[in-house]
Amino acid sequence: MAELRERLLRKPGGDREFVSILNAVVSDGLEAVSVACELAVEANAASSDYVLNVLNRFRPQPQLLAIAAPEQLRLKEAPQANLARYDALLKRSACALLALALVLAQLPLEVIHGAA
């Protein structure tokens, strides 16, 4: 923690960042904060954001509860990727842009640039 403190105090606002790290000792414990500080020093990422992120990753993540969907909302057939439809849309938009470019190429420059 001392190494991280020294690095933080070299930059503006580093004292406030270190205080936010010290506040994490209350909720996460001294050992967890010390390990998070060591990881920050090893990663050359001296910031409270990094340390607090590491601490958050140490915490057990809540388990998601499975919710049974009503029968009306269940899929009758699994979705399938249809890349041919996507490709067709891309070709149509490319053709439209090409047609617009050809039309603009035939107009006098005064019309395109709005000169009177």
N, CA, C and O atoms as a GROMACS GRO file, in nm:
protein
  464
    1MET      N    1   0.082  -0.120   0.000
    1MET     CA    2   0.000   0.000   0.000
    1MET      C    3   0.086   0.126   0.000
    1MET      O    4   0.047   0.228  -0.055
    2ALA      N    5   0.203   0.117   0.062
    2ALA     CA    6   0.291   0.234   0.070
    2ALA      C    7   0.339   0.276  -0.069
    2ALA      O    8   0.346   0.395  -0.100
    3GLU      N    9   0.372   0.177  -0.152
    3GLU     CA   10   0.417   0.207  -0.289
    3GLU      C   11   0.307   0.276  -0.369
    3GLU      O   12   0.333   0.373  -0.441
    4LEU      N   13   0.186   0.227  -0.356
    4LEU     CA   14   0.073   0.289  -0.428
    4LEU      C   15   0.048   0.430  -0.376
    4LEU      O   16   0.021   0.522  -0.454
    5ARG      N   17   0.057   0.447  -0.244
    5ARG     CA   18   0.038   0.580  -0.186
    5ARG      C   19   0.140   0.679  -0.241
    5ARG      O   20   0.105   0.792  -0.276
    6GLU      N   21   0.266   0.637  -0.250
    6GLU     CA   22   0.370   0.725  -0.304
    6GLU      C   23   0.340   0.764  -0.448
    6GLU      O   24   0.354   0.879  -0.488
    7ARG      N   25   0.298   0.665  -0.527
    7ARG     CA   26   0.266   0.694  -0.668
    7ARG      C   27   0.147   0.787  -0.680
    7ARG      O   28   0.147   0.877  -0.764
    8LEU      N   29   0.046   0.766  -0.596
    8LEU     CA   30  -0.073   0.852  -0.603
    8LEU      C   31  -0.042   0.994  -0.561
    8LEU      O   32  -0.093   1.089  -0.620
    9LEU      N   33   0.042   1.010  -0.459
    9LEU     CA   34   0.072   1.144  -0.408
    9LEU      C   35   0.156   1.227  -0.506
    9LEU      O   36   0.168   1.348  -0.489
   10ARG      N   37   0.213   1.162  -0.607
   10ARG     CA   38   0.290   1.236  -0.709
   10ARG      C   39   0.200   1.308  -0.808
   10ARG      O   40   0.245   1.400  -0.877
   11LYS      N   41   0.074   1.268  -0.815
   11LYS     CA   42  -0.014   1.332  -0.913
   11LYS      C   43  -0.120   1.415  -0.842
   11LYS      O   44  -0.154   1.388  -0.727
   12PRO      N   45  -0.173   1.516  -0.911
   12PRO     CA   46  -0.276   1.601  -0.850
   12PRO      C   47  -0.400   1.519  -0.815
   12PRO      O   48  -0.446   1.437  -0.894
   13GLY      N   49  -0.452   1.542  -0.697
   13GLY     CA   50  -0.571   1.471  -0.652
   13GLY      C   51  -0.542   1.331  -0.602
   13GLY      O   52  -0.635   1.256  -0.570
   14GLY      N   53  -0.417   1.294  -0.596
   14GLY     CA   54  -0.380   1.161  -0.552
   14GLY      C   55  -0.412   1.136  -0.406
   14GLY      O   56  -0.442   1.023  -0.367
   15ASP      N   57  -0.407   1.243  -0.325
   15ASP     CA   58  -0.441   1.226  -0.183
   15ASP      C   59  -0.587   1.186  -0.166
   15ASP      O   60  -0.620   1.103  -0.081
   16ARG      N   61  -0.675   1.244  -0.247
   16ARG     CA   62  -0.817   1.208  -0.241
   16ARG      C   63  -0.839   1.065  -0.288
   16ARG      O   64  -0.921   0.992  -0.233
   17GLU      N   65  -0.765   1.025  -0.391
   17GLU     CA   66  -0.778   0.888  -0.440
   17GLU      C   67  -0.735   0.788  -0.333
   17GLU      O   68  -0.798   0.684  -0.314
   18PHE      N   69  -0.626   0.822  -0.262
   18PHE     CA   70  -0.579   0.730  -0.160
   18PHE      C   71  -0.678   0.722  -0.044
   18PHE      O   72  -0.695   0.616   0.016
   19VAL      N   73  -0.743   0.832  -0.012
   19VAL     CA   74  -0.844   0.831   0.094
   19VAL      C   75  -0.961   0.741   0.054
   19VAL      O   76  -1.014   0.669   0.138
   20SER      N   77  -1.001   0.743  -0.074
   20SER     CA   78  -1.110   0.656  -0.117
   20SER      C   79  -1.068   0.509  -0.108
   20SER      O   80  -1.151   0.421  -0.081
   21ILE      N   81  -0.940   0.482  -0.130
   21ILE     CA   82  -0.890   0.345  -0.114
   21ILE      C   83  -0.893   0.305   0.034
   21ILE      O   84  -0.931   0.193   0.067
   22LEU      N   85  -0.852   0.396   0.121
   22LEU     CA   86  -0.855   0.367   0.264
   22LEU      C   87  -0.998   0.345   0.314
   22LEU      O   88  -1.019   0.262   0.403
   23ASN      N   89  -1.094   0.416   0.259
   23ASN     CA   90  -1.234   0.396   0.297
   23ASN      C   91  -1.281   0.255   0.263
   23ASN      O   92  -1.371   0.202   0.328
   24ALA      N   93  -1.222   0.195   0.162
   24ALA     CA   94  -1.261   0.060   0.123
   24ALA      C   95  -1.220  -0.044   0.227
   24ALA      O   96  -1.274  -0.154   0.229
   25VAL      N   97  -1.126  -0.009   0.314
   25VAL     CA   98  -1.083  -0.102   0.419
   25VAL      C   99  -1.200  -0.136   0.511
   25VAL      O  100  -1.210  -0.248   0.560
   26VAL      N  101  -1.288  -0.038   0.533
   26VAL     CA  102  -1.402  -0.059   0.622
   26VAL      C  103  -1.493  -0.169   0.568
   26VAL      O  104  -1.537  -0.255   0.644
   27SER      N  105  -1.521  -0.167   0.439
   27SER     CA  106  -1.616  -0.263   0.382
   27SER      C  107  -1.549  -0.392   0.334
   27SER      O  108  -1.610  -0.499   0.340
   28ASP      N  109  -1.424  -0.383   0.286
   28ASP     CA  110  -1.361  -0.500   0.224
   28ASP      C  111  -1.252  -0.566   0.309
   28ASP      O  112  -1.214  -0.680   0.284
   29GLY      N  113  -1.203  -0.495   0.408
   29GLY     CA  114  -1.098  -0.550   0.493
   29GLY      C  115  -0.959  -0.509   0.446
   29GLY      O  116  -0.936  -0.482   0.328
   30LEU      N  117  -0.868  -0.506   0.542
   30LEU     CA  118  -0.732  -0.460   0.514
   30LEU      C  119  -0.658  -0.553   0.418
   30LEU      O  120  -0.586  -0.507   0.329
   31GLU      N  121  -0.676  -0.683   0.436
   31GLU     CA  122  -0.604  -0.778   0.351
   31GLU      C  123  -0.645  -0.766   0.204
   31GLU      O  124  -0.560  -0.766   0.115
   32ALA      N  125  -0.775  -0.755   0.179
   32ALA     CA  126  -0.823  -0.744   0.041
   32ALA      C  127  -0.774  -0.615  -0.023
   32ALA      O  128  -0.735  -0.614  -0.140
   33VAL      N  129  -0.777  -0.506   0.052
   33VAL     CA  130  -0.730  -0.377  -0.003
   33VAL      C  131  -0.581  -0.382  -0.029
   33VAL      O  132  -0.534  -0.328  -0.129
   34SER      N  133  -0.505  -0.446   0.059
   34SER     CA  134  -0.360  -0.459   0.038
   34SER      C  135  -0.330  -0.538  -0.089
   34SER      O  136  -0.243  -0.499  -0.168
   35VAL      N  137  -0.401  -0.648  -0.109
   35VAL     CA  138  -0.381  -0.728  -0.231
   35VAL      C  139  -0.418  -0.648  -0.355
   35VAL      O  140  -0.347  -0.652  -0.455
   36ALA      N  141  -0.529  -0.574  -0.348
   36ALA     CA  142  -0.572  -0.492  -0.462
   36ALA      C  143  -0.468  -0.384  -0.492
   36ALA      O  144  -0.443  -0.353  -0.608
   37CYS      N  145  -0.408  -0.327  -0.388
   37CYS     CA  146  -0.304  -0.225  -0.409
   37CYS      C  147  -0.180  -0.287  -0.474
   37CYS      O  148  -0.119  -0.226  -0.561
   38GLU      N  149  -0.144  -0.406  -0.430
   38GLU     CA  150  -0.029  -0.475  -0.491
   38GLU      C  151  -0.054  -0.504  -0.638
   38GLU      O  152   0.034  -0.487  -0.722
   39LEU      N  153  -0.175  -0.546  -0.668
   39LEU     CA  154  -0.209  -0.573  -0.809
   39LEU      C  155  -0.204  -0.444  -0.892
   39LEU      O  156  -0.161  -0.447  -1.007
   40ALA      N  157  -0.246  -0.333  -0.834
   40ALA     CA  158  -0.241  -0.205  -0.906
   40ALA      C  159  -0.098  -0.164  -0.933
   40ALA      O  160  -0.066  -0.113  -1.041
   41VAL      N  161  -0.010  -0.185  -0.836
   41VAL     CA  162   0.132  -0.151  -0.854
   41VAL      C  163   0.194  -0.241  -0.962
   41VAL      O  164   0.269  -0.193  -1.047
   42GLU      N  165   0.162  -0.371  -0.957
   42GLU     CA  166   0.217  -0.464  -1.057
   42GLU      C  167   0.169  -0.429  -1.198
   42GLU      O  168   0.244  -0.444  -1.295
   43ALA      N  169   0.044  -0.382  -1.208
   43ALA     CA  170  -0.012  -0.348  -1.339
   43ALA      C  171   0.026  -0.206  -1.382
   43ALA      O  172  -0.013  -0.162  -1.490
   44ASN      N  173   0.101  -0.136  -1.297
   44ASN     CA  174   0.138   0.003  -1.323
   44ASN      C  175   0.013   0.089  -1.348
   44ASN      O  176   0.011   0.173  -1.437
   45ALA      N  177  -0.088   0.065  -1.266
   45ALA     CA  178  -0.215   0.137  -1.278
   45ALA      C  179  -0.248   0.200  -1.143
   45ALA      O  180  -0.338   0.155  -1.072
   46ALA      N  181  -0.174   0.303  -1.109
   46ALA     CA  182  -0.191   0.366  -0.979
   46ALA      C  183  -0.312   0.459  -0.982
   46ALA      O  184  -0.300   0.578  -1.014
   47SER      N  185  -0.428   0.404  -0.949
   47SER     CA  186  -0.549   0.486  -0.939
   47SER      C  187  -0.648   0.418  -0.848
   47SER      O  188  -0.650   0.295  -0.836
   48SER      N  189  -0.731   0.499  -0.785
   48SER     CA  190  -0.833   0.442  -0.697
   48SER      C  191  -0.936   0.363  -0.778
   48SER      O  192  -0.990   0.264  -0.730
   49ASP      N  193  -0.961   0.406  -0.901
   49ASP     CA  194  -1.057   0.334  -0.985
   49ASP      C  195  -1.012   0.190  -1.006
   49ASP      O  196  -1.093   0.097  -0.999
   50TYR      N  197  -0.885   0.172  -1.032
   50TYR     CA  198  -0.832   0.037  -1.055
   50TYR      C  199  -0.846  -0.048  -0.929
   50TYR      O  200  -0.892  -0.162  -0.936
   51VAL      N  201  -0.807   0.008  -0.816
   51VAL     CA  202  -0.811  -0.067  -0.690
   51VAL      C  203  -0.955  -0.103  -0.655
   51VAL      O  204  -0.983  -0.217  -0.617
   52LEU      N  205  -1.047  -0.007  -0.668
   52LEU     CA  206  -1.187  -0.034  -0.634
   52LEU      C  207  -1.248  -0.136  -0.730
   52LEU      O  208  -1.333  -0.216  -0.691
   53ASN      N  209  -1.205  -0.133  -0.855
   53ASN     CA  210  -1.254  -0.232  -0.952
   53ASN      C  211  -1.205  -0.372  -0.912
   53ASN      O  212  -1.282  -0.468  -0.917
   54VAL      N  213  -1.080  -0.383  -0.874
   54VAL     CA  214  -1.026  -0.512  -0.831
   54VAL      C  215  -1.102  -0.562  -0.708
   54VAL      O  216  -1.136  -0.680  -0.699
   55LEU      N  217  -1.129  -0.472  -0.614
   55LEU     CA  218  -1.203  -0.512  -0.494
   55LEU      C  219  -1.343  -0.561  -0.530
   55LEU      O  220  -1.393  -0.657  -0.471
   56ASN      N  221  -1.404  -0.496  -0.625
   56ASN     CA  222  -1.538  -0.538  -0.668
   56ASN      C  223  -1.533  -0.678  -0.730
   56ASN      O  224  -1.626  -0.756  -0.713
   57ARG      N  225  -1.426  -0.708  -0.800
   57ARG     CA  226  -1.412  -0.841  -0.861
   57ARG      C  227  -1.388  -0.949  -0.757
   57ARG      O  228  -1.421  -1.066  -0.778
   58PHE      N  229  -1.329  -0.910  -0.642
   58PHE     CA  230  -1.307  -1.005  -0.532
   58PHE      C  231  -1.439  -1.046  -0.467
   58PHE      O  232  -1.452  -1.158  -0.418
   59ARG      N  233  -1.536  -0.955  -0.466
   59ARG     CA  234  -1.662  -0.983  -0.397
   59ARG      C  235  -1.740  -1.091  -0.470
   59ARG      O  236  -1.736  -1.100  -0.592
   60PRO      N  237  -1.810  -1.174  -0.392
   60PRO     CA  238  -1.894  -1.276  -0.457
   60PRO      C  239  -2.007  -1.209  -0.535
   60PRO      O  240  -2.074  -1.119  -0.483
   61GLN      N  241  -2.027  -1.253  -0.655
   61GLN     CA  242  -2.132  -1.195  -0.739
   61GLN      C  243  -2.266  -1.260  -0.704
   61GLN      O  244  -2.271  -1.379  -0.675
   62PRO      N  245  -2.374  -1.182  -0.707
   62PRO     CA  246  -2.505  -1.239  -0.673
   62PRO      C  247  -2.548  -1.344  -0.776
   62PRO      O  248  -2.522  -1.331  -0.895
   63GLN      N  249  -2.613  -1.445  -0.726
   63GLN     CA  250  -2.663  -1.551  -0.812
   63GLN      C  251  -2.794  -1.506  -0.876
   63GLN      O  252  -2.881  -1.451  -0.808
   64LEU      N  253  -2.806  -1.528  -1.005
   64LEU     CA  254  -2.928  -1.491  -1.075
   64LEU      C  255  -3.031  -1.602  -1.058
   64LEU      O  256  -3.000  -1.720  -1.068
   65LEU      N  257  -3.152  -1.560  -1.033
   65LEU     CA  258  -3.259  -1.657  -1.017
   65LEU      C  259  -3.324  -1.685  -1.152
   65LEU      O  260  -3.350  -1.593  -1.229
   66ALA      N  261  -3.348  -1.809  -1.178
   66ALA     CA  262  -3.415  -1.846  -1.302
   66ALA      C  263  -3.565  -1.820  -1.285
   66ALA      O  264  -3.626  -1.860  -1.186
   67ILE      N  265  -3.621  -1.752  -1.381
   67ILE     CA  266  -3.764  -1.721  -1.379
   67ILE      C  267  -3.830  -1.800  -1.491
   67ILE      O  268  -3.790  -1.792  -1.607
   68ALA      N  269  -3.930  -1.874  -1.454
   68ALA     CA  270  -4.002  -1.953  -1.554
   68ALA      C  271  -4.088  -1.860  -1.640
   68ALA      O  272  -4.169  -1.783  -1.588
   69ALA      N  273  -4.070  -1.868  -1.769
   69ALA     CA  274  -4.147  -1.784  -1.860
   69ALA      C  275  -4.283  -1.849  -1.886
   69ALA      O  276  -4.293  -1.971  -1.894
   70PRO      N  277  -4.388  -1.767  -1.898
   70PRO     CA  278  -4.519  -1.824  -1.930
   70PRO      C  279  -4.516  -1.892  -2.067
   70PRO      O  280  -4.434  -1.858  -2.152
   71GLU      N  281  -4.603  -1.985  -2.086
   71GLU     CA  282  -4.605  -2.064  -2.210
   71GLU      C  283  -4.620  -1.975  -2.334
   71GLU      O  284  -4.564  -2.006  -2.439
   72GLN      N  285  -4.695  -1.865  -2.323
   72GLN     CA  286  -4.717  -1.777  -2.438
   72GLN      C  287  -4.588  -1.709  -2.483
   72GLN      O  288  -4.574  -1.671  -2.600
   73LEU      N  289  -4.493  -1.694  -2.391
   73LEU     CA  290  -4.368  -1.624  -2.425
   73LEU      C  291  -4.255  -1.718  -2.466
   73LEU      O  292  -4.149  -1.671  -2.507
   74ARG      N  293  -4.275  -1.846  -2.457
   74ARG     CA  294  -4.170  -1.942  -2.494
   74ARG      C  295  -4.162  -1.955  -2.645
   74ARG      O  296  -4.263  -1.951  -2.715
   75LEU      N  297  -4.040  -1.971  -2.693
   75LEU     CA  298  -4.018  -1.986  -2.837
   75LEU      C  299  -4.069  -2.121  -2.885
   75LEU      O  300  -4.048  -2.224  -2.820
   76LYS      N  301  -4.134  -2.118  -2.998
   76LYS     CA  302  -4.181  -2.244  -3.057
   76LYS      C  303  -4.074  -2.306  -3.145
   76LYS      O  304  -4.064  -2.428  -3.154
   77GLU      N  305  -3.992  -2.222  -3.208
   77GLU     CA  306  -3.877  -2.271  -3.284
   77GLU      C  307  -3.759  -2.178  -3.257
   77GLU      O  308  -3.777  -2.056  -3.245
   78ALA      N  309  -3.643  -2.233  -3.248
   78ALA     CA  310  -3.523  -2.156  -3.215
   78ALA      C  311  -3.488  -2.061  -3.329
   78ALA      O  312  -3.500  -2.096  -3.446
   79PRO      N  313  -3.443  -1.940  -3.295
   79PRO     CA  314  -3.402  -1.846  -3.400
   79PRO      C  315  -3.278  -1.896  -3.472
   79PRO      O  316  -3.191  -1.960  -3.412
   80GLN      N  317  -3.271  -1.866  -3.601
   80GLN     CA  318  -3.155  -1.906  -3.680
   80GLN      C  319  -3.098  -1.782  -3.748
   80GLN      O  320  -3.171  -1.690  -3.787
   81ALA      N  321  -2.967  -1.781  -3.760
   81ALA     CA  322  -2.901  -1.669  -3.827
   81ALA      C  323  -2.936  -1.671  -3.975
   81ALA      O  324  -2.929  -1.775  -4.041
   82ASN      N  325  -2.974  -1.554  -4.028
   82ASN     CA  326  -3.007  -1.543  -4.169
   82ASN      C  327  -2.920  -1.433  -4.228
   82ASN      O  328  -2.964  -1.319  -4.244
   83LEU      N  329  -2.798  -1.468  -4.260
   83LEU     CA  330  -2.704  -1.370  -4.312
   83LEU      C  331  -2.736  -1.330  -4.456
   83LEU      O  332  -2.694  -1.224  -4.501
   84ALA      N  333  -2.808  -1.412  -4.527
   84ALA     CA  334  -2.845  -1.379  -4.664
   84ALA      C  335  -2.934  -1.255  -4.666
   84ALA      O  336  -2.920  -1.170  -4.754
   85ARG      N  337  -3.024  -1.244  -4.569
   85ARG     CA  338  -3.111  -1.125  -4.560
   85ARG      C  339  -3.028  -1.000  -4.531
   85ARG      O  340  -3.050  -0.895  -4.591
   86TYR      N  341  -2.932  -1.012  -4.440
   86TYR     CA  342  -2.843  -0.900  -4.407
   86TYR      C  343  -2.762  -0.860  -4.530
   86TYR      O  344  -2.748  -0.741  -4.558
   87ASP      N  345  -2.708  -0.957  -4.602
   87ASP     CA  346  -2.631  -0.928  -4.722
   87ASP      C  347  -2.716  -0.858  -4.827
   87ASP      O  348  -2.669  -0.767  -4.896
   88ALA      N  349  -2.843  -0.901  -4.840
   88ALA     CA  350  -2.933  -0.837  -4.937
   88ALA      C  351  -2.957  -0.691  -4.901
   88ALA      O  352  -2.960  -0.605  -4.988
   89LEU      N  353  -2.973  -0.663  -4.772
   89LEU     CA  354  -2.991  -0.524  -4.729
   89LEU      C  355  -2.868  -0.440  -4.758
   89LEU      O  356  -2.878  -0.325  -4.800
   90LEU      N  357  -2.750  -0.499  -4.735
   90LEU     CA  358  -2.626  -0.427  -4.764
   90LEU      C  359  -2.613  -0.396  -4.914
   90LEU      O  360  -2.573  -0.287  -4.952
   91LYS      N  361  -2.648  -0.494  -4.998
   91LYS     CA  362  -2.638  -0.473  -5.142
   91LYS      C  363  -2.736  -0.365  -5.187
   91LYS      O  364  -2.702  -0.282  -5.272
   92ARG      N  365  -2.858  -0.367  -5.130
   92ARG     CA  366  -2.956  -0.265  -5.168
   92ARG      C  367  -2.908  -0.125  -5.131
   92ARG      O  368  -2.921  -0.032  -5.210
   93SER      N  369  -2.854  -0.111  -5.009
   93SER     CA  370  -2.807   0.021  -4.968
   93SER      C  371  -2.685   0.064  -5.050
   93SER      O  372  -2.670   0.182  -5.080
   94ALA      N  373  -2.599  -0.031  -5.087
   94ALA     CA  374  -2.483   0.002  -5.170
   94ALA      C  375  -2.529   0.046  -5.308
   94ALA      O  376  -2.472   0.139  -5.366
   95CYS      N  377  -2.631  -0.021  -5.363
   95CYS     CA  378  -2.684   0.017  -5.494
   95CYS      C  379  -2.747   0.155  -5.488
   95CYS      O  380  -2.732   0.234  -5.581
   96ALA      N  381  -2.817   0.185  -5.381
   96ALA     CA  382  -2.880   0.316  -5.366
   96ALA      C  383  -2.774   0.426  -5.358
   96ALA      O  384  -2.792   0.533  -5.416
   97LEU      N  385  -2.666   0.401  -5.286
   97LEU     CA  386  -2.559   0.500  -5.276
   97LEU      C  387  -2.488   0.519  -5.409
   97LEU      O  388  -2.452   0.631  -5.445
   98LEU      N  389  -2.470   0.412  -5.482
   98LEU     CA  390  -2.408   0.420  -5.613
   98LEU      C  391  -2.496   0.500  -5.709
   98LEU      O  392  -2.446   0.583  -5.784
   99ALA      N  393  -2.627   0.474  -5.706
   99ALA     CA  394  -2.719   0.548  -5.792
   99ALA      C  395  -2.718   0.696  -5.757
   99ALA      O  396  -2.720   0.780  -5.847
  100LEU      N  397  -2.715   0.729  -5.627
  100LEU     CA  398  -2.711   0.869  -5.585
  100LEU      C  399  -2.582   0.935  -5.632
  100LEU      O  400  -2.584   1.050  -5.676
  101ALA      N  401  -2.471   0.864  -5.623
  101ALA     CA  402  -2.343   0.919  -5.668
  101ALA      C  403  -2.346   0.947  -5.818
  101ALA      O  404  -2.292   1.048  -5.863
  102LEU      N  405  -2.408   0.858  -5.894
  102LEU     CA  406  -2.416   0.878  -6.039
  102LEU      C  407  -2.504   0.998  -6.072
  102LEU      O  408  -2.472   1.075  -6.163
  103VAL      N  409  -2.612   1.015  -6.000
  103VAL     CA  410  -2.700   1.131  -6.024
  103VAL      C  411  -2.627   1.260  -5.990
  103VAL      O  412  -2.634   1.357  -6.065
  104LEU      N  413  -2.557   1.261  -5.876
  104LEU     CA  414  -2.484   1.381  -5.837
  104LEU      C  415  -2.371   1.412  -5.933
  104LEU      O  416  -2.338   1.529  -5.954
  105ALA      N  417  -2.311   1.311  -5.992
  105ALA     CA  418  -2.202   1.332  -6.087
  105ALA      C  419  -2.250   1.400  -6.214
  105ALA      O  420  -2.173   1.467  -6.282
  106GLN      N  421  -2.377   1.384  -6.246
  106GLN     CA  422  -2.431   1.443  -6.368
  106GLN      C  423  -2.481   1.585  -6.349
  106GLN      O  424  -2.503   1.657  -6.446
  107LEU      N  425  -2.500   1.626  -6.222
  107LEU     CA  426  -2.550   1.761  -6.196
  107LEU      C  427  -2.437   1.863  -6.209
  107LEU      O  428  -2.321   1.832  -6.181
  108PRO      N  429  -2.471   1.984  -6.252
  108PRO     CA  430  -2.367   2.090  -6.254
  108PRO      C  431  -2.322   2.120  -6.112
  108PRO      O  432  -2.398   2.105  -6.016
  109LEU      N  433  -2.197   2.164  -6.099
  109LEU     CA  434  -2.142   2.192  -5.967
  109LEU      C  435  -2.220   2.302  -5.894
  109LEU      O  436  -2.229   2.300  -5.772
  110GLU      N  437  -2.278   2.397  -5.969
  110GLU     CA  438  -2.354   2.503  -5.905
  110GLU      C  439  -2.475   2.448  -5.829
  110GLU      O  440  -2.509   2.498  -5.721
  111VAL      N  441  -2.538   2.347  -5.884
  111VAL     CA  442  -2.654   2.287  -5.818
  111VAL      C  443  -2.611   2.211  -5.693
  111VAL      O  444  -2.678   2.218  -5.590
  112ILE      N  445  -2.501   2.138  -5.702
  112ILE     CA  446  -2.455   2.059  -5.588
  112ILE      C  447  -2.414   2.148  -5.472
  112ILE      O  448  -2.448   2.120  -5.357
  113HIS      N  449  -2.339   2.258  -5.502
  113HIS     CA  450  -2.288   2.344  -5.398
  113HIS      C  451  -2.386   2.455  -5.361
  113HIS      O  452  -2.358   2.531  -5.268
  114GLY      N  453  -2.495   2.466  -5.428
  114GLY     CA  454  -2.597   2.566  -5.394
  114GLY      C  455  -2.562   2.706  -5.440
  114GLY      O  456  -2.617   2.802  -5.388
  115ALA      N  457  -2.474   2.720  -5.535
  115ALA     CA  458  -2.439   2.853  -5.586
  115ALA      C  459  -2.549   2.904  -5.677
  115ALA      O  460  -2.607   2.827  -5.754
  116ALA      N  461  -2.577   3.031  -5.669
  116ALA     CA  462  -2.684   3.088  -5.752
  116ALA      C  463  -2.630   3.154  -5.875
  116ALA      O  464  -2.706   3.207  -5.956
   0.00000   0.00000   0.00000
